[in-house]
Amino acid sequence: MKTVVIDIDKVYVPSKARKALNAARVDTLAEDILENGQKSPIQVRLGQDRYVLIEGLHRLEAVRALGEMSIEAVIVQARRH
């Protein structure tokens, strides 16, 4: 899978995922990313005029908290049921 850099503002986080957000974990990750860089890309799928977050909510919010405008991501295919 190829890692790409996308604008954070174009990432939509489903409300169900937002409920799992842990502020302490975001703070810890932000410190680690500041010191060591982003180690793992988030996973998104293409939506209409945006990306939909699949995995990596805490990484996304940590990078956003650091004031970054973009994040490394892997674009995955939507699961078909």
Buried (B, 14 or more C-beta within 10 A) or exposed (E): EEEBEBEBEEBBBEEEBEEEEEEEBBBEBBEBBEEEEBEEBBBBBEEEEBBBBBBBBBBBBBBBBEEEEEBBBBBEEEEEE
